Every structure is written in structure tokens, then in C-alpha cells.
Amino acid sequence: MTSPSSSLYLSTVRLQKDIAKRVIAKDSFDMEIKCVCGIDVSYKENIAYCSAAVIKKNTLGLIESVNTKDITKHPYIPGLLMLKESEPIMNTLKLLKSHFELLLIDGHGQLHPRRGGLACYIGVMMNTPTIGVAKSLLCGSLREDQFVELDRDILGFRIKKDGAKQIYVSVGHKISLDSAIKIVKQLIKNGEWMPEPLRIADINSKNYFNFA
């Protein structure tokens, strides 16, 4: 177990703070966003089942999906999700043959105690526009206008459809929060609550470990 006093914990916190300084929180697209990748990790005992799905942004049609499984090396610690999931995510993304201009991560980006969550780490490491899409709030306060504030800075936004579950959107890298919110909304099909590439990746990762 990684404790708050361990060298691994402390070095990971330092890395997150460094990553936070390198995040570009404005639109920095080299080209038009035509394809979007979503990636999700599910767990069965000590095995991580990771799935990535690439879709066309304008039609939401699936282009490619890949799956991997890895032995987990670290437990889940709130605020340190990158310790557990960064390696299986990076290993899975390497298998994709299809190009994508935007990456959606099942986890927080700047909406994080150190403003350097999993989506920031993956985005900076890959130098790719990245959005964090989390299912629960890790930190910050939800305002009436659905924006999430942390230390007086607006770092996230809640999307909640009537009678549906909610998601929290934040900047990962090379995208503004306004653009991240707009794009995530565009990627949610009628009757669904998750953006399509993450919805597909979530289903695939769970199916993968159910039939493993």
C-alpha cells in the first residue's frame, strides 16, 4: 500500500505539480477535430482491462477499438489515479492504428487538488488535446451554473441530463474548458449520459473482463 509518507507517493505528487505547470488550457489544435478517442479501464482482482475506441466526431460512428490487459502495480488512491491507470492507458493507445485529434480520459484533468489529474498527465505525455471526463467529483464546489470552482478558479463543469447520471468535464491538455464542454456535449447521444467514445470504451472494458 502506498502511504502519504512513502517516496512513491511524494514523487507522484511532485510529478503532478510539474505536469500542472505544463498544461496548456487553451485551444491548441493543429488541425480540425474529425476523430475522437475515448479510453477506459475496468478491474478484476489485480488485472486492469483497458479499452480504447476511436469514433468519427460528426457521425459518432466507430472506427476502431482495441483492448489490453495488464497486472496492476498500485492500488487506487484518491488523487493519484495516474499511478494505477497511466501505464495500461499508454500501452493501449500504442496499439491504435487510427489517427485521432482529441482524447477523452475517464478521469479528471485540471479539476484536481494539484490541477494535474490523469487526463493532464496523459495529455502532456502524448502532447495531444485531451479532456478529462469523470463520473464523480474529487474536489471543488459545484455552482448553480454547473461550473465547478476550486480556490476561486473555475476548473470544471457538470453535465447532467434529466434523470441521468452526471459527468464532470475538465481540461486535460491543449484545449479550453469552454471547448471541452461544447465538444463533450456534442459527443453524447440522445438518451445517453456519457460521450460516445467513452461509452463504447466503458462497455468494451467491462465485457473484456467479464469474458476473460
TADAWO-V614536 format. One line per field, one symbol per residue. ss: DSSP state (H for helix, E for strand, - for the rest). Layout:
ss=???
//
This chain:
ss=------HHHHHHHHHHHHHHHH------------EEEEEEEEEE--EEEEEEEEEE-----EEEEEEEEEE---------HHHHHHHHHHHHH--------EEEE------------HHHHHHHHH---EEEEE------EE----EEEE--EEEEEEEE-----EEEEEEEE---HHHHHHHHHH---------HHHHHHHHHHHHHHH--
//
